[in-house]
Amino acid sequence: MAIINQFDKRSGITYVYESTSYWDKEKQQPRAKRKLIGKRDPATGEIIPTDGRGKKRKEQLEPLQPAKPGPVPIDRTSRRFYGATYLLDEIGNTLGLSQDLKQCFPTIHKQIQSIAYYLILESDSPLFRFERWSSLHKHPYGGNIPSQRSSEIFSSISEEMKSSFFKLQEKRRHEDEYWAYDTTSVSSYSQTLCQVQYGKNKEHDRLPQINLALVFGQKSGLPFYYRKLAGNIPDVSTLKNLLADFEALGFEKVKLIMDRGFYSEANINGLFKERLKFIVAVQTGISFVRREIDKVYDTIRSYDNLDEQHGLYSTTVLTEWDYRQERPYKKDVIAEKRRIYLHVYFNIDKYADDETSFDRKLLSMRKELQDGKHTPEHESFYKKYFEIKETPVRGMQVTVKEDAVRKSKRYYGYFTLMSNEKMDAMTALQLYRNKDLIEKAFGNIKDRLNLRRLLVSSERSLDGKLFVSFVALIYVSYIKNHMQETGLFKDYTVQSLLDKLDLIECFENPGHALRVGEVLSKQKQIYEALAITPPA
């Protein structure tokens, strides 16, 4: 005899069955009989016995009493830590996050929030230690969530629910802001997940991986959309489906900022086709970029083009893009010119560093040739930059090809950004550099939220855990943004700040309102710096 737990996604109730195995003589195979014995209490995990069908009929006859508005009455005496979870509660209310979760996940929104809180406050602990944390802290769900139950919650998070959540979150962002888009790799030990593939790992990890793409609002500093990708998909191939997702979700007035890994002619044409604004980093090795740099090569290093704050020379070139759009339904191709701005930057310090590095490499390679220590991996470099002659009298003579060296050094110190919205070069650069917040977010989601190695074994569990981690990332991003703005990082890390608030206790007694313990002046200062009213 065994006890079986079965979660009903429609009602959110976990039913408990008593399963008895027996041998079926007719079918010559083992079978099992199940008997409903009760349902699992979500708060305590205990089994609430059922009295069978009679109780069900009785419940159908008795009118349901509507729930009274307002806070749920306290039914037990407790003393728990409250300061850090209170902070997260208030952030959720401020951002409308709690409201959006409740609307999209009506039966499990509290569980999602509690697991997200746990990931934030116990970043180094696995989920099976949730019970201990839950018993010590006041949190939205209020009860224990066993490992099996958390897997059921992850599996119950559907694509439709997530899409609804993304739509609500997008509406809360600033209308006129650029969205930073980038991807990262997340390694996995799983051998059963179909999207876990070997690919270009951005942390040089030798494990297979999935790729995770994030979209951040630059003014809000908060993420509001993500995509899970197969581990072997390169960045440049992801933009087409991202634009399709934006269209399906109804996102309008999109402005994207992307690094050079997303640049391709097809992607730029796709952005023009969807009439989206963009800023994209472009490699200086591309021929049309070099042609535009050549136009300003002799004038860019003038006093008027120097920005003292950034230590850069910059200028903007108005040019044209050869736009092409294939129309299979009409069996033709639209070919026309589109206006585009190429922002050109020159960093004299970077030029000196690149030149020194190249000269040292040149000396090293020439010594290899002179000593007769050819390396197959360097063969293309030898051919490009050296003239090799060997005579019976003078032996091997290695001469540097000065023209080839000059051509390579010509574009050292330069970098470029491309945009289709009119702005000056330094404005474009500032917007692009703000994209760094997405790099910090990747660190948060891997280290702070314990996603550096995925240990889930099913696709649905993976999708659900990624979503809950994404929700947690919104909270963490809010905290880090305000810590940065108010200078809290001088005195605290994120963990030490949360630990300091976590010491605040709350007391619950039946028949009495929630009572909060002592809040010190430094703790009040932290709340106020994070734009949160301290608990009273």
Salt bridges, closest charged atoms under 4 A:
ASP8 OD1 - ARG10 NE 3.67
ASP100 OD2 - ARG172 NE 2.81
GLU152 OE1 - ARG149 NH1 3.75
GLU159 OE2 - LYS162 NZ 2.84
ASP176 OD1 - LYS255 NZ 2.50
ASP182 OD1 - LYS202 NZ 3.97
ASP182 OD2 - LYS435 NZ 3.65
GLU203 OE2 - LYS446 NZ 3.16
GLU203 OE1 - ARG452 NH1 2.54
ASP205 OD2 - ARG453 NH2 2.83
ASP235 OD2 - LYS202 NZ 3.06
ASP245 OD2 - ARG227 NE 2.93
GLU292 OE1 - LYS295 NZ 3.20
ASP294 OD1 - ARG410 NH2 3.20
ASP307 OD1 - HIS310 ND1 2.82
ASP322 OD1 - LYS337 NZ 2.27
ASP332 OD2 - ARG327 NH2 2.58
GLU336 OE2 - ARG338 NH2 2.75
ASP354 OD2 - LYS350 NZ 2.90
GLU355 OE2 - LYS409 NZ 3.57
ASP359 OD1 - LYS409 NZ 2.74
GLU368 OE1 - HIS378 ND1 3.06
ASP371 OD2 - LYS367 NZ 2.85
ASP403 OD1 - ARG406 NH2 2.28
GLU421 OE2 - LYS255 NZ 3.32
ASP447 OD1 - ARG452 NH2 2.34
GLU459 OE1 - LYS228 NZ 3.83
ASP463 OD1 - LYS228 NZ 3.33
ASP502 OD2 - HIS137 NE2 2.97
GLU505 OE1 - ARG79 NH2 2.99
GLU508 OE1 - ARG80 NH2 2.85
GLU508 OE2 - LYS138 NZ 3.14
